[in-house]
Amino acid sequence: MFESPSIDGWSFLLLLSGIACFGVFTWGARAHFVRDRTAVAMHALFLLSLAGMAVFLFALWRAPAADWRRAVGFCLHLLAIVLFGWAVLATRQNRPALAFAGDRPDHLFRSGPYAYMRHPFYTSYLLFWLGCALGASSVILMILFPALTAIYTVAAVGEERDFSRSAIHAEYEAFRRETGFFWPKLRLARRQP
C-alpha cells in the first residue's frame, strides 16, 4: 500500500515560500521586465527553472530533511522575495530589459539594492535556488544551483558588456567600482596616516 508522507510545519512553510517566490519571479518575467522578444537562452532558463521547481516540490514531499534545513530554506526564500520586491520598486519607473535581451542600456539604477550591488534580481534568484537546494536536501538541486549560478553570471556579464558599449559606459564604470556584482561590496575601513 502506498503511504504518502506527511508535511510538517517547516516543510509547509518552505512549500509556501517556494511557490510564492516562483510565482513572483514568473510575474516579473511576464509583467515587470521589458522584452521586445524573448531570447532562446531565456526560454531554456525558464524550462530549467520549471524542472528545478518540479524537483523541489517532489523532494520536499518525499525526502526527509532536518528542521534547521527547512528553516534556512524558508528564510532564504523570504530574503529572495524581499530583495526582488525592493529591486522592482527601484526599477518601476524605468523597467529593465529581460535577461539575454542584448539591449544597449540608456539608464543606470542607483537606488534601492542597486546602491549596494549591480545585479539584485539575479541575487534574489540565487537566494531562492539555494533555499530550495538546502531546504529540500536534494542532490539534483545541489547540482542545479551551480548550473543556474553559471547561467545568471553569463547573463550579468553580458549585461555589463552591453553597458560598456553604451553611451553611459563611463558612468557605469564608476558605478561598477563602487558596488558588488551579486553581493554588496565589502568596504574595509581605511586607516588614516
DACOR-V238916 format. One record per backbone hydrogen bond with DSSP energy under -0.5 kcal/mol. CO is the residue of the C=O (numbers start at 1). NH is the residue of the N-H. Records with the same first field share a line. If there is no record, write none. Layout:
CO->NH + NH
This chain:
2->4
6->8
8->12
9->13
10->14
11->15
12->16
13->17
14->18
15->19
16->20
17->21
18->22
19->23
20->24
21->25
22->26
23->27
24->28
25->29
26->30
27->31 + 32
28->32 + 33
34->98
37->39
39->43
40->44
41->45
42->46
43->47
44->48
45->49
46->50
47->51
48->52
49->53
50->54
51->55
52->56
53->57
54->58
55->59
56->60
57->61
58->62
59->63
66->69 + 70
67->71
68->72
69->73
70->74
71->75
72->76
73->77
74->78
75->79
76->80
77->81
78->82
79->83
80->84
81->85
82->86
83->87
84->88
85->89
86->90
87->91
88->91 + 92
89->92
96->34
98->101
103->105
111->114
112->115
113->116 + 117
116->180 + 185
119->123
120->124
121->125
122->126
123->127
124->128
125->129
126->130
127->131
128->132
129->133
130->134
131->135
132->136
133->137 + 138
137->139
138->142
139->143
140->144
141->145
142->146
143->147
144->148
145->149
146->150
147->151
148->152
149->153
150->154
151->155
152->156
153->157
154->158
155->159
156->160
157->161
158->162
159->163
160->164
161->165
162->165
163->166
166->169
168->172
169->173
170->174
171->175
172->176
173->177
174->178
175->179
180->118
181->119
185->187
186->188
